[in-house]
Amino acid sequence: MIYLDNAATSFPKPFNVGRKVIEILSEGTGTPGRGSHNTAAKALNGVQAVRKGFIDFFNLLEDFRIIFTYSATDALNMALKGFLNKGDHVVITSTEHNSVSRPLKAMARDGIISLDIAPCDRYGYVIIDEFKKLVTEKTKLAVVCHSSNVTGALQPVETLGQIVREKGGYLLLDAAQTAGIVPIDMRNMPVDMLAAAGHKSLYGLQGTGILVLGERIFKLRPFREGGTGFDSSSEYQPVNWPEAFEAGTHNVPGIISMGEGLKFINETGIKNIAERELYHIERLWEYLSHFDNITLYGPKPDMARTAVLSFNVSGWDAEDVGAVLNQNYDIQTRSGLQCSPLTHQFLGTFPQGTVRLSPGYFTTDKDIDTFCNAIRRIAQVDVPVYE
């Protein structure tokens, strides 16, 4: 099997990740904050160690600003619904994932907020002048997808964040596609909140994520309420961070897996990981660009981007290309709208979508060669195009 769907979930995981998870499951784990016995204490210490690891990773001072969630979607909902109030104005970009656009459009529909969407150019980059027009003194929050999960376009966060701060607003960064492959310095970048998935470029298990609260954030309503193991006699959710936001039993194996993922990233180097992935994108772009009946979307390899590449074959439905790659060649890709219809609307690929390739650090040259041979066969099939 050749896996080219790392933008959805990274695979394979580094060896130390799987080894540590097996160790935890074999030896047993208690519930952090629930009980004074040794196993519970061990679980709590392990979770806290990972929290501190993320503090160093994102360059923050206070570990209570790292909130463990169950996904990037969970983290985004926690930020949006815990931070925004009735009457607030929000600006997003046309590259946002449904994890951002759906909750915000629902809040706008219900009359809680007003919402504007900044357009992007043909590569997938936010048009700065249009973004600047939409951000005003009334804007409470701007949400930016750091890198598109459809085109790979890497947004100029420094510029966008500065525009928002100049108007007195806050920036929430959707780093689902970038945390682990793009350096993010929360103290020196104009980013106030960050949401990330643990199972993508952080190499953790599925069902994990983080919300990072920057130094300008002091108020956030809990998104979930319930047991925390902290101040259990109170009838109400505790106000202490991070306990206020981490109701329910922690995904201890998942959190520890993210910590092991951080070890791999730190030892290997973010730059080395990113360069390896982009090397594969360069090869794929170079090969696919020679076909007259293949359309490539997004930035060219020498532009600011991550390792995501979308394409279509003339006469073929994207889902059919994905199915043939899967069934005939055992090559795993992602076809369709990739949960980002806004992106496909400006690309002109809605509602069909595209075929998405997302190689990872562990993808090999042989994997790319095999894909290229497979797509050559598909592209050479004479499929009539009906206008």
N, C-alpha and C positions, 0 to 999 in steps of 0.2 A: 504494500500500500504506500502511495506517495501522498503526503499530506501537505496541501497548499491552502489551508484555511486557518492560519495562525491569528488572523484578525478577529476570528470568532473565539477561539481558545487555542492556546499554544500547545503544541505536541511535537515531539515528546518533551517531557519535563526533564530538567537536569537530574542526574542520578541521585544526588543528595536529597532532593525533594521527596522522591518516592521512598527512599530508604528511611527517612525520618518519620514519614507518615506511618509506614509499616511498624516502625519501632513504637510509636505512640499507641497504635491500635493493639499491638501485641502486649505491651506493658500495662495498658489501661490509662485512662485519664479521668480526673475528676472535673467538677464544674468550677470555674474561677469565681471566687467570692462566695461560694456556697459550701460552707463547711470548713472546719479547722484541721481536718486530717491531712496526712502527707500528700495524698494524690491530688486533692483539691489545691493545696499549696503549690505543688509542682506545676499544675496547670496554670495557676495564676501567675507564677513567676515566668513561665514560658510565654504567656500572652503579653506580659509587661515588657519582656525582653524584645519582642517583635515590635511593640509600640515604640520603644526607644530606638530601635533600628530604623524605623520610618522617620523619626524626628531627625536623625542624622542624614538620612537619604534626601529629605526635602528641606533641610537646613532650617529647622525651627528650634525653639528653646524649650517649649513646654510640651511634655508628652501627652497631656490631657487634650491636646488639640488634634490628636489622631483618633478617629472614631472607626471602629470596625463595623462593617456592614455586610450584607449578604450578596451584594453585587454592586456594580457601578450604577445600575438603575436604582437600586435601593438608596445609594448615597445621594444621587441626584434628587430623588423625591424628598429625601430628608432635608436637603439644603433648600430646595424650592419652597416646600410647604412649611418649613420651620422658620424661614427668613422673611418671606414676602407677607405683606399685609394688604388689606383692602385699599384700593386706590393707587397701588404702586404701578409704575410703568417699567416694563421689561423689554429689552432688545436681545434678539438672538440672531443667528446667521442662517442662511439657507442651506447649510451643510449639517444641520443638527440631526441627531439620531432621534427616533421616536421616544427614547427615554427622557429627552428634554422637551420635544415639541408636544407630545401628548398631554403631560400634566399641565403645561403652561396654556395650551389651547383650551383645556377643560376649565382652568381657572379664569381665562378670559371669557369663555362662554357663560360662566356662572357670575360674571360681573365683579370678580374679585380684583383682577388686574387688567391693564391694557397692554397689548403686545404688538411689537413691530418686528419685522424680519428684514435684516440687511441682506441685499443680494450679493452674489458672488460672480466672478468672471468665468470664462470658459474652462479655466484650469481648476477652479474650485476655491480660489482665494477670495476672501472678503474684499469687496470694493471699499477701500478706506474712506473715500469721500462720502459714499452713501451711508456707511456706518456712522460717520461723524455727524451727518445730518440728523440721524435718528436719535442719537444720544443727547439728551438735554438735561437741564437742571432737575427735571421731574423724574429722570430715570433712576430707579432704585438699584436695578441689577441688570447686568449684561451677561449672557451665557454664551460661551464660545467653545466649539468643538476644536480641540487643539490640533487634531489631525483627522481628516475625513476617513471613515471606514469604507468609503466607496472609491474615492480618487487618490487618497494618500496626501492631499494638499496640507502642508504644515502652516498653520496660520501665524501671522506676526503678532504674537501675544504681547510683546513689549509695547508695540504701537497701539494696539487696541486697548490694552489695559490702561495706558496713560491717558487716552481719550476719555475713558470712563471716569478715571480718578479726577481729571480736571473738572468734570461736571458734578463731582461729589458722589458718584455711584460706586458700586462694588462689582467685581468680576468673579464669576464662577467658571472655572475651567473644567471641561469634560476631557479628562486625560486618559480615557479608557484605552486609546490606541497609542499613547505616548509614554505613560509611566513605566519606566524600565528601559526605554531606548532613547529618550530625549531628556537631557538634564533639566530639572525643574528646581529652582531656588526660590522657595516661598518668601524668604526675607528680603530678597533683592529683585524680585519680579513683581509687577503690579497685578498680582493674583491674590484674591481674598479667600476663596474656597476652591478646593480641588476634589474631584470625584474620580476614582479609578477602579478598574476591575482587578481582582487579584489573580485571575486565571489566564490572563493574556500575557503581556510582556513582563509581568512580575513572577510568572512561572508557578503560581500557586494552584490550588485545587479550585474547581468550579464551586459556586456558592460562596465566594469570598469577594470582598471589596473594601474600600476605605473612603472616608470623607476626611479631608484635611482642612482644618479651620485656621486661617491666617491670623496674624496679630491684630488686624483691624476688626475682627469679629468677636463681639462680646455677648451677643444675644442670639439665641436660636431655640425655638420651641421644639420639644421632643416630638419626633414623628411616630414613635411607638412607645407604649407605656406598659409597664408590667414589672415582673420580678427582675431585680438587679443584684440582689445580695447585699445591698447597701441601704441602711436605714429602713429595714423591713417593717418597723413599727408604724411608719408614716402611712397615711391613707393616700398620699399623692406621690407622683413621680419625683425622685430626688432632683435637686437643682445642680448637684455637683457634676462636673465634666470629668471623665467621659461617661460615667455611669448613667447620667440622664438620658443618653442616646443609645445605650446598649442593652435595652430591655430584652429579656429572654436569654436562653442558654447560648453561650458563645460557641461558634464552630471552631473548637480548639484544634483539631487536626488541620483544618483549613488555614487558620491563622498561623500556625506553626509552619505550614507549607510555604506561606508567603515569606516568612522569615528566612527559610532555606533558599527561597528564590532570590531574596536580597543578597544572601551570601554569594550565590553564583554570579549575580550581576556585578557585585563589588569586586569579586576576584577576577572575573573575565574582563570587565570594563564596559561601560555603556557605549563608548565610542567604538570599541571592537565589535560589539553586538550589532550596532546600527550599521556599521560599514559592511559587515558580512551580509546582512539582509538586503541592503541597497545594491550590493554587488549582484545578487540574484535578480533584482528588479532591472538593472541595466542589461543583463543578458536577455531577460524576457522581452523587454521593450525593443531591443535591437532585433531580435528574431521576428517578433510579431509585426513590427513596422514594415517588413518587406512584403507583406500580403496586402494586395489591393482590396480584398474583400473583408479585411479585419479593421475595425475602428477601435482606436485606443482612446481612453478618457483620462483626464487629469494631467498633472504636471509631467514634464519630461524628466528623465533621470537626473539631469544636472540642476534641477530646480529644488526648492525647499519641499521636502516630502518624506513620507515614511514608506515602508515596504508593502504597499498595497497597489494593485494594478487591475483596473477594470477594462473589459473589452467586449465586443460583440462581433459575431461572424455574420456577414450579410446573407439573408435568406434563412438563417437559423434562429429559432427562439432560444433565448439565453438558458432557459430551463432545460431545453433539449441538449444543448452543448454540455451542460453540467452533468446531465444524465448519461450521455455517451462516455464522457471522461470517467465517470464513476463506474459504470457497468462494464465497459469494454476494456478500460485501461487501469482500473483501480486507482484513479487519481482523484483526490478529494478537493473540490473547489466550492465556492459559494455562488449560486446563481439566483437572480431575482432582484428584489429591491433592497436587500441587506438592511431592512428596518429603517431606511432613511429615504422615504419618498420625496422629501423636500429637495434632496440632492439630485435625484433623478429627474425632477421637474425642471431644474435649470439646465441639466445636461441634455434634456430632450429624450431621455430613455424611459420615461414613465408612460405606461404602467409595466412594460416588459422587464425593465431592469437590465442588468449586465451579468457577465461572468466575472467573478472576482478571484484574483490570485493573491495570496498573501504568504510568501515564503517566510521561514523563520531562521533562527541562528543555526538550527540543526539540519536544515535543508542542505542537500548535497548537490554537487555539479551533475551527478548522474540523474538525480531527480529532475533537474531542469531539462536535461537532455531528453529524458523520457517524455516529459510533457511536450516539448517542442516537436518531437516525432509524432505524438498523438494529435496535436492540434493541426499539424501539417496535413494529416490524413483527413481530418474533419473539414478543414478549409478547402481542400481540393474536391470535395463532393459537390457536384453541380446541383445546387438547390435553387429552383426558380423563385424569383422575388416578385411578389404580387403587390402592386401599388394600391 
